[in-house]
Amino acid sequence: MSSPRVDVIHSARLVSGGDVVPEAWVRFDGDRVAARGVGDGWRDGLPRDGAAGGGVTVTDAAGRWLVPGFIDLHCHGGGGAAADDGEDAIRTVLATHRAHGTTRSVVSLVTAGIDELEGRLGAITRVAASDPLVLGSHLEGPFLDHDFRGAHDPARLRRADAASVDRLLDAAAGTLRQITIAPEHDGASEATARFVDAGVAVAVGHTGADFATALAAFEAGASILTHAFNGMRGIHHRAPGPVVAAMHADHVTLEVINDGVHVHPDVVRLAFAGAAGRVALVTDAMAATGSADGRYVLGSLEVDVVDGIARLAEGGAIAGSTLTQDAALRRAVLECGIGLADAVTALTETPAAAVGRAHDLGRLDAGYAADAVLLDDDLAVTAVWGAGARLG
């Protein structure tokens, strides 16, 4: 029986768990973090000259930033492909985002008919079975509000009924990680309870709910706010809406699309201040991410991408983003004024906790997954590891 591969990354500025540690090192044994420390302790157990050998790969970080692998809770596409289009398309999407530091992904599907969603959930389940970096699926619909639907096909929106809920859970075969629901509609409360009982994180989103309705949904078990500020009522001083309800409910994770289009930098800073440690930076990326401007299809709707901004061809609603998570990190730090440690937490620990993986994802500590990203001084990705394997 062969020994697990061993990787050592040393002389890094390590950012993990809210701390910044200079001259740090991390050792991977197979797909797990075996140890971490500072100074020259990384040499222990290696060949005497400290070089690679005996199945050990050594990377000198040379003072670069080393952070846990990014986790994206909400991603629809990339590389010209959409997650709705089957297994090969999903793999293209994943490869596109992994090059930008996303080591674990929840694959998102837009609103469609129940029959179509069953098939698409099955495709994600099959990819996840062979790829441990796929956390599962996210259903962004079809149980959404018509007036706050954004880039979802209004003809395919529906109320949540028990039969549809059970069909979706069965099709996902235990891989459904989150579902976005508008809590104000008939059937939403029952659906929320059913999904929560099945271990699915329920997100409030694409909703006309007021503060009280959103807060009631969170108190009933919903635990994520889908792309905060977008697809919902805004904050008014007498009608605070779902965002403030999510800030009030201290178990709720607020997704934020930090692409400079969806949310103003000062509002991003407001989210970090109002829900400290509970903001998850997500991409909500569509097919044009990492690809060219032009005409695309999101679900069943045509989308025009101009200068990297995606909008519905009919009506002009924002239709996802062309964001990658490394760009979200740079924007958080350089434009929004978020501290690096807090911004990294929003890409690692916080999303891990949102889908029940705080025990093994999102930190570079012993026993955690060997997922890591090496960044230069400009926070550009220079190397990526996922489950201990070098991805780029």
C-alpha positions as CSV (number, residue, x, y, z in Angstrom):
1,M,0.0,0.0,0.0
2,S,1.6,3.3,-1.1
3,S,2.1,6.1,1.3
4,P,0.1,9.3,0.8
5,R,1.8,12.1,-1.0
6,V,3.4,14.8,1.2
7,D,3.5,18.5,0.3
8,V,5.1,21.1,2.4
9,I,4.6,24.9,1.8
10,H,7.0,27.0,3.8
11,S,8.1,30.6,4.4
12,A,4.6,31.9,3.9
13,R,2.5,34.7,5.4
14,L,-0.4,32.4,6.6
15,V,-3.9,33.8,6.8
16,S,-6.3,31.3,8.5
17,G,-8.8,31.4,11.3
18,G,-8.7,35.2,11.4
19,D,-5.0,35.2,12.2
20,V,-2.0,36.3,10.1
21,V,1.2,34.3,10.9
22,P,4.5,35.2,9.3
23,E,7.2,32.7,8.4
24,A,4.6,29.9,8.5
25,W,4.6,26.5,7.0
26,V,1.9,23.8,6.4
27,R,2.3,20.1,5.7
28,F,-0.2,18.1,3.7
29,D,-0.3,14.3,4.0
30,G,-2.6,13.2,1.2
31,D,-5.8,15.2,1.3
32,R,-5.5,16.5,4.8
33,V,-3.4,19.1,6.7
34,A,-1.0,17.1,8.9
35,A,0.7,19.9,10.7
36,R,1.6,23.6,10.6
37,G,4.1,25.8,12.4
38,V,6.6,28.6,12.0
39,G,10.3,28.8,11.1
40,D,12.3,25.8,10.1
41,G,10.2,23.1,11.7
42,W,8.9,22.1,8.2
43,R,12.2,20.3,7.7
44,D,11.5,17.7,10.3
45,G,11.1,14.3,8.8
46,L,12.3,15.4,5.4
47,P,15.6,14.3,3.7
48,R,18.6,15.8,5.4
49,D,19.2,18.5,2.8
50,G,15.6,19.7,3.2
51,A,14.9,19.3,-0.5
52,A,12.2,17.4,-2.2
53,G,12.6,13.7,-2.2
54,G,11.1,10.5,-1.0
55,G,7.7,11.4,-2.3
56,V,7.8,14.9,-0.7
57,T,7.1,18.1,-2.7
58,V,8.4,21.3,-1.1
59,T,7.2,24.7,-2.1
60,D,9.0,27.8,-1.0
61,A,6.3,30.5,-0.6
62,A,9.0,33.2,-0.4
63,G,6.9,35.4,1.8
64,R,3.7,35.2,-0.3
65,W,0.3,34.9,1.3
66,L,-1.0,31.4,2.0
67,V,-4.7,31.1,2.6
68,P,-7.2,28.2,2.8
69,G,-8.9,27.3,-0.5
70,F,-11.9,29.5,-1.4
71,I,-15.4,28.0,-1.1
72,D,-18.1,29.3,-3.4
73,L,-21.7,28.7,-2.2
74,H,-23.3,30.1,-5.4
75,C,-21.9,29.6,-8.9
76,H,-23.8,28.9,-12.1
77,G,-21.2,28.9,-14.8
78,G,-17.8,29.8,-16.3
79,G,-15.6,29.1,-19.2
80,G,-18.5,29.6,-21.6
81,A,-20.4,26.7,-19.9
82,A,-23.5,26.7,-17.6
83,A,-24.0,24.2,-14.8
84,D,-27.5,23.5,-16.2
85,D,-26.0,21.8,-19.3
86,G,-24.8,18.5,-17.9
87,E,-21.7,16.9,-16.6
88,D,-19.1,18.1,-19.1
89,A,-20.3,21.6,-18.7
90,I,-20.1,21.4,-14.9
91,R,-16.5,20.2,-15.2
92,T,-15.7,23.2,-17.4
93,V,-17.3,25.5,-14.9
94,L,-15.3,24.0,-12.1
95,A,-12.0,24.1,-13.9
96,T,-12.5,27.8,-14.7
97,H,-13.0,28.8,-11.1
98,R,-10.3,26.5,-9.7
99,A,-7.8,28.4,-11.6
100,H,-8.9,31.4,-9.5
101,G,-8.6,29.7,-6.2
102,T,-12.0,28.2,-5.7
103,T,-11.2,24.7,-4.4
104,R,-14.7,23.7,-3.2
105,S,-17.9,24.6,-5.0
106,V,-21.7,24.4,-4.5
107,V,-23.0,24.2,-8.1
108,S,-26.0,26.4,-8.6
109,L,-29.0,25.8,-10.9
110,V,-31.5,28.5,-12.0
111,T,-35.3,28.1,-12.1
112,A,-36.6,25.4,-14.4
113,G,-39.4,22.8,-14.5
114,I,-39.3,20.1,-11.8
115,D,-38.5,17.4,-14.5
116,E,-35.6,19.4,-15.8
117,L,-34.3,20.2,-12.3
118,E,-34.4,16.5,-11.4
119,G,-32.1,15.7,-14.3
120,R,-29.7,18.6,-13.5
121,L,-29.5,17.6,-9.9
122,G,-28.7,14.1,-11.0
123,A,-25.8,15.4,-13.1
124,I,-24.3,17.3,-10.2
125,T,-24.7,14.2,-8.0
126,R,-22.7,12.2,-10.5
127,V,-19.9,14.7,-10.8
128,A,-19.8,15.0,-7.0
129,A,-19.4,11.2,-6.7
130,S,-16.1,11.4,-8.6
131,D,-14.9,14.8,-7.5
132,P,-14.5,15.5,-3.7
133,L,-14.1,19.2,-4.4
134,V,-17.8,19.5,-5.4
135,L,-19.8,20.1,-2.3
136,G,-23.2,19.5,-4.0
137,S,-25.9,21.6,-5.5
138,H,-27.8,24.8,-4.9
139,L,-31.3,25.3,-6.2
140,E,-31.9,29.0,-6.8
141,G,-35.6,28.5,-7.5
142,P,-38.2,27.6,-8.6
143,F,-39.9,28.7,-5.3
144,L,-39.3,32.4,-5.8
145,D,-41.3,35.6,-6.0
146,H,-42.4,36.9,-9.4
147,D,-41.7,40.6,-8.7
148,F,-38.2,39.9,-7.3
149,R,-37.3,37.1,-9.7
150,G,-34.3,38.9,-11.3
151,A,-33.0,36.7,-14.1
152,H,-35.4,33.7,-13.5
153,D,-38.0,32.6,-16.0
154,P,-41.3,33.9,-14.7
155,A,-43.2,31.1,-16.5
156,R,-41.4,28.5,-14.4
157,L,-41.8,29.9,-11.0
158,R,-44.1,28.0,-8.7
159,R,-45.3,27.6,-5.2
160,A,-43.6,25.0,-3.1
161,D,-45.7,21.9,-2.8
162,A,-44.8,18.7,-0.9
163,A,-44.6,16.5,-4.0
164,S,-42.2,18.8,-5.8
165,V,-40.0,19.1,-2.6
166,D,-39.8,15.4,-2.3
167,R,-38.9,14.9,-6.0
168,L,-36.1,17.4,-5.7
169,L,-34.7,15.8,-2.6
170,D,-34.9,12.4,-4.1
171,A,-33.1,13.5,-7.3
172,A,-30.3,15.1,-5.4
173,A,-29.7,11.9,-3.4
174,G,-28.3,13.7,-0.4
175,T,-26.2,16.2,-2.4
176,L,-28.5,19.2,-2.2
177,R,-26.7,21.7,0.0
178,Q,-28.9,24.8,-0.2
179,I,-32.1,26.0,-1.7
180,T,-33.4,29.6,-2.1
181,I,-37.0,30.2,-1.2
182,A,-39.3,33.3,-1.0
183,P,-40.8,32.7,2.4
184,E,-43.9,34.8,1.9
185,H,-45.7,32.4,-0.4
186,D,-48.0,29.5,0.3
187,G,-46.1,26.3,1.0
188,A,-42.9,28.0,1.9
189,S,-43.0,27.3,5.6
190,E,-43.7,23.6,5.1
191,A,-41.0,23.4,2.4
192,T,-38.5,25.1,4.7
193,A,-39.2,22.6,7.5
194,R,-38.8,19.7,5.1
195,F,-35.6,20.9,3.6
196,V,-34.1,21.7,7.0
197,D,-35.0,18.2,8.3
198,A,-33.2,16.8,5.3
199,G,-30.0,18.7,6.2
200,V,-30.4,21.3,3.4
201,A,-29.5,24.9,4.2
202,V,-32.6,27.1,3.3
203,A,-31.8,30.5,2.0
204,V,-34.2,33.5,1.9
205,G,-34.0,35.2,-1.5
206,H,-35.7,36.6,-4.6
207,T,-38.3,37.7,-2.2
208,G,-40.8,40.5,-1.5
209,A,-40.7,39.6,2.2
210,D,-40.6,42.4,4.8
211,F,-38.5,42.3,8.0
212,A,-41.0,40.3,10.1
213,T,-41.6,37.7,7.4
214,A,-37.9,37.2,6.7
215,L,-37.1,37.1,10.4
216,A,-39.8,34.5,10.9
217,A,-38.2,32.3,8.2
218,F,-34.9,32.6,9.9
219,E,-36.4,31.7,13.2
220,A,-38.0,28.7,11.5
221,G,-34.6,27.4,10.3
222,A,-33.6,29.3,7.2
223,S,-29.9,30.1,7.6
224,I,-28.6,32.0,4.5
225,L,-29.6,35.2,2.7
226,T,-29.1,34.7,-1.0
227,H,-27.0,37.5,-2.5
228,A,-27.8,40.1,0.1
229,F,-29.3,43.4,-1.2
230,N,-30.1,41.9,-4.6
231,G,-33.5,40.3,-5.4
232,M,-35.2,41.7,-2.3
233,R,-36.4,44.9,-0.6
234,G,-33.7,47.3,0.5
235,I,-33.0,48.8,3.9
236,H,-35.4,51.6,4.9
237,H,-35.2,53.2,8.3
238,R,-38.8,52.2,9.1
239,A,-38.9,49.1,6.9
240,P,-35.5,47.4,7.4
241,G,-36.3,44.4,5.2
242,P,-34.6,41.0,4.8
243,V,-31.0,42.2,5.0
244,V,-31.4,43.7,8.5
245,A,-33.4,40.6,9.5
246,A,-30.4,38.5,8.5
247,M,-28.1,40.7,10.5
248,H,-30.5,40.4,13.5
249,A,-30.6,36.6,13.3
250,D,-27.0,35.7,14.4
251,H,-27.0,32.2,12.8
252,V,-27.6,33.6,9.3
253,T,-24.9,33.8,6.6
254,L,-25.2,36.8,4.2
255,E,-24.1,36.0,0.6
256,V,-22.5,39.1,-1.0
257,I,-21.6,39.4,-4.7
258,N,-18.6,41.8,-4.5
259,D,-18.1,42.6,-8.2
260,G,-18.6,46.3,-8.0
261,V,-21.9,46.0,-9.9
262,H,-24.3,44.2,-7.5
263,V,-23.3,46.0,-4.3
264,H,-21.6,49.4,-3.7
265,P,-18.3,49.1,-1.9
266,D,-19.6,51.1,1.1
267,V,-22.6,48.8,1.3
268,V,-20.2,45.8,1.3
269,R,-18.5,47.4,4.2
270,L,-21.8,47.9,5.9
271,A,-22.6,44.1,5.5
272,F,-19.2,43.2,7.1
273,A,-19.9,45.6,10.0
274,G,-23.5,44.5,10.5
275,A,-22.9,40.7,10.3
276,A,-19.3,40.3,11.5
277,G,-18.0,36.8,10.6
278,R,-21.2,36.0,8.8
279,V,-20.6,37.4,5.3
280,A,-19.8,34.8,2.5
281,L,-18.4,36.3,-0.6
282,V,-19.9,34.4,-3.6
283,T,-19.6,34.8,-7.3
284,D,-23.1,34.0,-8.6
285,A,-21.0,33.6,-11.8
286,M,-22.6,32.7,-15.1
287,A,-21.2,31.2,-18.3
288,A,-19.3,34.3,-19.5
289,T,-17.0,34.2,-16.5
290,G,-13.5,33.6,-17.9
291,S,-14.9,33.9,-21.4
292,A,-15.8,36.7,-23.9
293,D,-18.5,39.2,-23.9
294,G,-21.5,38.3,-26.0
295,R,-24.9,36.6,-26.0
296,Y,-25.4,33.7,-23.6
297,V,-28.3,31.7,-22.2
298,L,-29.0,31.6,-18.4
299,G,-31.5,28.8,-17.9
300,S,-34.0,29.6,-20.5
301,L,-33.4,33.4,-20.8
302,E,-31.0,35.2,-23.1
303,V,-28.3,37.3,-21.5
304,D,-26.1,40.0,-23.0
305,V,-22.6,40.4,-21.5
306,V,-21.0,43.8,-22.2
307,D,-17.8,44.8,-20.5
308,G,-18.1,41.9,-18.2
309,I,-21.6,42.9,-17.0
310,A,-24.4,40.4,-17.6
311,R,-28.0,41.6,-18.1
312,L,-31.1,40.0,-19.5
313,A,-31.5,40.8,-23.2
314,E,-35.2,41.5,-22.5
315,G,-35.7,43.9,-19.6
316,G,-32.1,44.5,-18.6
317,A,-32.1,42.9,-15.2
318,I,-28.7,41.9,-13.8
319,A,-28.2,38.2,-14.7
320,G,-25.5,36.9,-12.5
321,S,-21.9,38.0,-12.7
322,T,-18.6,37.3,-14.4
323,L,-16.8,37.4,-11.0
324,T,-14.1,35.0,-9.7
325,Q,-13.4,34.7,-6.0
326,D,-9.8,36.0,-6.2
327,A,-11.2,39.2,-7.8
328,A,-13.8,39.4,-5.0
329,L,-11.0,39.1,-2.4
330,R,-9.0,41.9,-4.1
331,R,-12.0,44.2,-4.3
332,A,-12.9,43.5,-0.7
333,V,-9.4,44.5,0.5
334,L,-8.4,47.2,-2.0
335,E,-11.7,48.9,-2.7
336,C,-14.0,48.1,0.2
337,G,-11.4,48.5,3.0
338,I,-12.0,45.1,4.5
339,G,-9.0,43.7,6.4
340,L,-7.3,40.8,4.7
341,A,-8.0,38.3,7.5
342,D,-11.8,39.2,7.5
343,A,-12.0,39.0,3.7
344,V,-10.3,35.6,3.7
345,T,-12.7,34.4,6.3
346,A,-15.6,35.4,4.1
347,L,-14.2,33.1,1.3
348,T,-13.3,30.2,3.6
349,E,-14.5,29.6,7.1
350,T,-17.9,31.4,6.7
351,P,-19.1,29.5,3.6
352,A,-17.8,26.2,5.1
353,A,-19.9,26.8,8.2
354,A,-23.0,27.8,6.1
355,V,-23.1,24.3,4.6
356,G,-22.2,22.4,7.7
357,R,-18.5,21.8,7.0
358,A,-16.8,24.0,9.6
359,H,-15.2,21.0,11.1
360,D,-13.0,20.1,8.1
361,L,-13.1,23.0,5.6
362,G,-12.0,26.6,5.6
363,R,-8.9,26.6,7.7
364,L,-5.3,25.4,7.4
365,D,-5.2,23.5,10.6
366,A,-4.3,19.9,11.3
367,G,-7.1,17.6,10.3
368,Y,-8.7,20.0,7.9
369,A,-8.8,19.5,4.1
370,A,-5.6,20.2,2.3
371,D,-7.1,23.1,0.2
372,A,-4.9,26.1,-0.2
373,V,-4.2,29.1,-2.3
374,L,-0.9,31.0,-2.7
375,L,-1.2,34.7,-3.5
376,D,1.3,37.3,-4.4
377,D,1.5,40.8,-2.9
378,D,-1.2,42.0,-5.3
379,L,-3.5,39.1,-4.1
380,A,-3.2,37.4,-7.5
381,V,-3.3,33.6,-7.5
382,T,0.1,31.9,-8.0
383,A,-0.7,28.3,-7.0
384,V,-3.7,26.3,-5.9
385,W,-4.1,23.0,-4.0
386,G,-7.3,21.0,-3.7
387,A,-7.6,17.9,-1.5
388,G,-3.7,17.9,-1.4
389,A,-3.3,17.9,-5.2
390,R,-1.7,20.8,-7.0
391,L,-4.4,22.2,-9.3
392,G,-2.4,25.1,-10.8
